[in-house]
Amino acid sequence: MLIHLIADYGNGDSAFSEVAQRLMLHTGEAQILPVSVPPFSTLATGFWVAQLGLNPSPPDMLIYHNCAPRKDDVQPRADNEGEGLVYALLPGGIRTVGVNAGYTLSFIKDSALALHWVNVARAGSQFRSRDIFPVAAAKIAAGDESLLGNPLERDRLPDLPADRIAWVDGYGNLKTTIAHSSLALEVGTKLVLRVGDAVSDAVYSDGSFRVPEGTLAFAPGSSGWNDPDGTPIRWMELFLRGGSAWQRFGRPKLEEKVTILAR
């Protein structure tokens, strides 16, 4: 079994090892691949749930995600209670198990074939993703649906913000939540874009490498999937050929707003 472990523990944090150990204890032999997102970034978590879950994958793959800012209730929390656990069934039979917080399910809410609450304790440990949730995740991964509870109402999940940074890759490319289909621009159109407080000229391109060295391109990137009716979804990226768009815009944090100021 392949398990993608998406969490905001931090790059190289030993929490990944602790959770992987518990998952393997309850699932048996498995290959676990960690994906570290920034603290409390439910947008990045949701992005990777969809990018990994809605693209071609092994049929017995599980996505286990944990990003729980505990912002659903700002009052003091009793016994470390947090947001509830949710199961999603994606096309191709891919199962996901993870905390419903912020945008964690927003990218998949229209594609999921089923969304259910999982009947498991929401309190009892500060480290629920290690101490409480792995048993439930293992049962669901094995096809045991006895812990599935009421359906989750999709209209209660937030829509994606259509103008944010969802991810910064290792090359400094800024992956956004701006859908390629939302734009009607001619290739070569000169733009002015703002990311956070920084502004830069850019060129609209239909492919990142179809610009000269040193040019900031605004182009459909490598991330995306097909929606339920088969229509391709592609997300726009800011790409500085030969450099780093992240550096160009002053190292913005995830979820910074991206604005087209002029075209």
N, C-alpha and C positions, 0 to 999 in steps of 0.2 A: 504494500500500500504506500502511495505517495501522500504525504501530509505537508501542506504549506502552512507554516506557523507565522502568522502576521500579527505583530504586536509592537507596542511602543515602549519596550523595556530599555532600549538603547543599544547602539552598535557594540557588539562584543560583551553585552551584559550576561552574567552567569544565569540570569533568570531564564534565558532561552534554554540553557542546558537542563535546568530544573523542570521546566514544563515539558521539554522533549522527553525527559526520562519518565515522567508520569504518563505521557501519551503512549510511549512504547510499553510501559508496564501493563496498560489496559488494552492496547490494540494488538500486542504481539509484535512481530517483525514489521518494521516500517522504515521508510526513508523520509526523514523530516528535513525540510528546507526552510530556514528562517528568513523572514523579511522584516527588517527593522524600520519602523516609521517614527517620526518625531513625537515627543510626548504630547498626548491628548489630541493628535491629529486624526480625527475621524474621517476627514476628507481623503487623506492619503490611504488610510485603512480601506475605505470603501473602494477607492480606485484600484488597489491591488486585488481585492476580493473579486472585482469584475474582470480585470485584465487577466488574471490567472484562471478564473472560473468560467469565463465565457469564450475562451479560445480553446483550440484542440488540446486534449489532455487525455491521460490514461483514464479508463472508465471507472476505476475504483479510487479515484483521488478524493481526498478530503481537504477542505480549507477550514482551518481553525484560527479564528481571529479574536484578538482581545485588545481593545482600546476603550477604556471605561473612565472617562473624566468625572463621572458621578455628578453631572450637571443637570440631571433631570429633576433634582430636588436640592435647592441651595441650603436647606435647613440641616442641622446636625444629623449625621447618619448613625443609626443604632447598629451595633455589631458588624460594622463595615459593609452594610447593605449597599448594593449598587444596581446599575441597570440590569435588566433581565436578559437571559440567554435566548437566542432565536435560531431556529433551523430553517435553512432555505434549500430547496431542490432546484438545481439549474438544468437547462437543456443539456442532454448528453448524460444525465444521471449523476452529475457532480453534486456532492453534498457540501454545505457550509454550515458551520456551527460557530456562533460568536455573539458577542454582546451587542445589543441594539442601542447605539449611542450616536447622537448627531447624524452624520452622513454615512455611517458604516454600511447601510443597506440601500442608500439612495441610488447608486449606480445600477443595482440589480433589481430594483423593485418592480420594474416593468417586464423583466425577462424571466424572473423566478416562476417556476411552475407551481411551487407551494411555499408558503411562509407560515411557520407555526412557532408559538412560544414553546420553550422547553420547560417541563415541570421539574425544576431543580432549584435548590436553595439559592436565593439572591444575597444571602448574608452568611456570616459565620467564619470568614477569613478575610484578611487584608489581601491575600494572594489567591483569589478565587480561581484564576486560570490554572493554578497548579493544584490546589487542594480540593476543589469542588467540581469544576467543569469537565476535566478529562474523562471521568467515568461516563458521563452523559455523551460526550463526543464519541467515545469508543463504541458505545451501544448503537448510536445512530450510524456510525461508519460501518458497522456490521449488519445493518439493515433492520435493527430492532427499533421500532417506532413507538414502543410502549411509553416513552417519556414525552411524546409530543402532546402539546396541549392545544389551546384554542388557536384558530388562525389569527395571524397578525393583520390588522386592517392596513392595507397599503396606503390609503389616503392619509394615514397618520404619520407616514414617513416623510421627512422633508424632501422637497425637490432640490436638485443640485443647483448651487449658484453657478451661473453661466459665464463667469468672468474671473476665475481664480486660478492660482497655481496649484496644481494637484501633486506635482512631483518634480524634483530636480534630479536628473540622472548624473552618472559619474563623469560625464563630459561637460556638465554645466548647462545642458539643455533644459529649458523650462517647459514642462508639459502642463497644459492648461485644460480647463473645463469648457473652453470655447469650442463648440462643434464646428467642424469644417462646413457642414451643410447650412450653418447659420450665416455664412458669409457669401457675398456675391461680388467678388473682386476679380479684376483682370490680373493675370500673371505679370509681374513687374511693377505693379502699383506701389508707389512710395507711400509709406505710412509714418506716423509718429505715435509711439506707444508709451504709456506710463505703466510702470510696475511699482506699486508702493509710492515712494516719493521720487523715484528716478525716471527720467524721460530719455528716449533714444529714437533716432531714425531707424527704419527697418524697410525691408522690401518683401512684398507678398510673393511667395513662390509656391509652385505645385510640387516641389521636391527639394528637400533641404540642401542637397549638394549642387543644385542648379543655380548657384550664386557664386560670385568671386570670393577669393580668400579675404577675410576681414569684414565681410558683409553680414549684417544681422538679418536673418531671414525669419519670416512669419509664415509657417508652412504646415500642412497636415503632416503629423509625425508618425512614428512607428506604433503608437498605442491606439487601441480600439478593438471593436468586435462587431458582430452583426446583431441588430435588434431582432425581436421575435418574428417579424415578417421577412427577415433576410436582408434588410437594408443595411449596408455597411455604416458603422459609426466610426469616424476618425476625429481625433482630438488635435487641436492646433498646438504647435510648439514654437518657441522662440529659440533659434539656433544661430550661434555666431561661428561661422566657419573659420577654423584655425584659432579659436579662442573659446571663451566661456560667456554665455549669455547671463548666467548667474552673477558673474563678476561685473559684467557691463552694467547690470541694474543694481549694483551695490549689495549683492548677496541677500536678496529678499528671502523672507521666511515663506514656508508653505502657507497657502490660503490668502496670500496677498492678492489684491485686486489688480486685474489687467484691464487697461482701458485704451481703446483706439481714440487718440485725440484728433487726428487729422488724416485725411486720405486724399 
